[in-house]
Amino acid sequence: MKTASILIPVLLVCLCLTGCTHLQRLFQQRGEAPPPQPFTSVAQPTLEQITSAINRNSQSIRNFTTENASIHMTGALFPLHSRIIFERPKRLRIQGTATSLRGQEFDFGSNDEIFWLWTRTGSGEMWFCRHDLFPISPVRSAIPIDPEWLIAALGIVEFKPTDRHIGPHRLPDGNWEIISHTQTPSGQFIKQTVIDSQVGWVVRQELRTPQNELIALAESSDLRFDRGTGIYYARRITVQWEGMEGRMTIDLGSPTFNSAVPFAPTMFVMPVFEGYRAVDLTGPEIMQQRGVIMPTLMPAQTPTQMPTQTQMPTQTTIAPGVSPAVPQANIQTVIR
């Protein structure tokens, strides 16, 4: 019940004069020239001004890639060194490794049809699901990653005209709040977007049920401006959602936006790891096993417990147990 567009964009919106000064100091403290001010300073930005600015920034991001990202989970002993690649509209790939000796720990991906999740600690299973069938999956509350939610948390977000937006309202801390009511295949949700009044970018997003139950939240920090593209983004994102213990913090490192070089055709194709069978989250097996628990994303092992590279599973050409519901074009063959 948590598939929905969560808003976590990172851009400059209409802001007051003191906010412009604050933004300039923010960049000057890092030794950077302040970015251009694309909006007229106003004391009370309107809903249309804020949402239009957020949408423009998000829509200007066609793709991005970063080779030096890191992911840290609450309670984990070490972060994952990660590679993150995104391409509109739903193509996303996140691959994480612990050390050069241990090898790959985590593979999450999404294309226009399906998404998948593999972890080394995944009890011999690769989980996958079609986007359009995810709302009916009996184990959706156990999925630690929702592709639409994660893409939005990384900054690819838009205020949809089909949603009902209320605000902006001034919060006690001086920031702005916009409340959005949205209807999704998983049901109706209420989204809260908190916008920093001095800098003018989104600092927090919450997704709740109509009964006010928290489904997911995202917080962003460390505002950056890509001068080559004019894109604003947050380098650090912290996310949490229903069914997840603790929080996940993503540091994007040094992303590259809107590359003209096309990605490899296999980049957004589900891989097959030797010794791991593919399990459809809406297949008969899952339907008969309600209450199944997803594997943890991060191993709780110390470096001295790490296996050698020879113990790493390899990726092969045939996926044992792959459901016919998965288009064969979405099965990737990569030998590492």
Buried (B, 14 or more C-beta within 10 A) or exposed (E): BBBBBBBBBBBBBBBBEEBBEBBBEBBEEEEEEBBEBBBEBEEEBEBEBBBBBBBBBBEBBBBBBBEEBBBBBEEBEBBBBBBBBBBEEBBBBBBBBBEEEBBBBBBBBBBEBBBBBBBBEBEEBBBBBBBEBBBEBBBBBBBBBBBBBBBBBBBBBBBBEEBEBEBBEEEEEEBBBBBBEBEBEBBEBBBBBBBBBBBBBBBBBBBBBEEEEEBBBBBBBBBBBBEEBBBBBBBBBBBBBBBBEBBBBBBBBEBBBEEEEEBEEEBBBBBBBBEBEBBBBBBEEBBEEEEBEBBBBBBEBEEEEBEEEEEBBEBBEEBEEBBEBBEEEBBBEBEE
